[in-house]
Amino acid sequence: MGMWNSVRLLLLLLGIAGLWWSTTALPIFRSSAPGRELTDQIVEDRRFKPGVIAQVLERMESEPKRIVPQGAFARALALINVRTAEEAAQRKSAGEVDREAARAEDKVRASLTINPADSFLWLILYSLDTGHNGFDGKQTSYLDQSYKTGPREGWIALRRNRIALALFSLLGEPGQEEVVAEFAGLVESEFIDDAALNLLGVGWAHRERLVSSLQRADVTGREALAKRLSQEGIKVAIPGIQNDERPWR
C-alpha cells in the first residue's frame, strides 16, 4: 500500500488506541494465564518505552499453542498487535506500517472468531480494514456488529459515535437509529464536549435529527450542551432549552 493509506491508518489508530490500553489491555492481562508475569512488567512501565511492546508481543507469541483457544489471551494478543501497528505508524516506513497493520487485522479477526460479541474489536476491525484497504462499503457491517454486540457501552461510544457519523448516510435505517440513540446517550451521560464536537463536526449535516433525539434526555445534559454550543457562537435549538445570548452565564 502507498503512503496515503499509511497516513489514513495513522489517523484512525491514533483516534482510538489511547483509549483501550488502560481500560482494556491491562485487565485482560490480569485475567489471562500465563499473562500475570507480563502484566507486572507492563504495570511497572506504564509509559511503554521503545521496545517494551515488542518484547511483550514476542513473549506472548512464544507461548505454547493451546488445544482450546483462550478468548482472553487471543484478545490480548490482538490488542497488543494493534498497539504495535500504532507505534509503527509513528516511526516506521510505509511498507512496515502496512505489514504491521495487516498483521494486527489478522489477529483481530482471529480473536473475533473466539469472541464474536466483542463490540470494541469490531470497531477496531472497521478502523483497521478501512485504513489499510480503503473504504469499500463492506466495512459498515463491522460497525453494525459493534453496535449489535455493545449498543450501550459508554467508553466505546466516545469514539464510535464520531466514526459512525462520518458515514451516517451510508448506514441503513436501523444503523442510523443506533447512531442517533448513541449521540443522545452521550448527552444524557454528560459527555458534553464529545457530543458538541460530534454535532459541530461530522454530524453537522444531520444536526436536526441528532438534536431531535434529545427530547427525552435529562434536562441537565441538554442545558449543558446548549451552553457549550452557545460558547462556540452556534445557535441550535435544543428541545426544551431556551437560547441564552450570554455564553458566559
ABEGO torsion letter per residue (X at the ends): XBAAAAAAAAAAAAAAAAAAAAAAAAAAAAABOAAAAAAAAAAABAAGBBGAAAAAAAAAAABBBBABBBAAAAAAAAAAAAAAAAAAAAABBAAAAAAAAAAAAAAAAAAAAABAABAAAAAAAAAAAAAAAEBAGAAAAAAAAAAAABAABAAAAAAAAAAAAAAAAABBAAAAAAAAAAAAAAAAAGBAAAAAAAAABAAAAAAAAAAAAAAABBAAAAAAAAAAAAAAGBBBBBBGBBBBABAAX
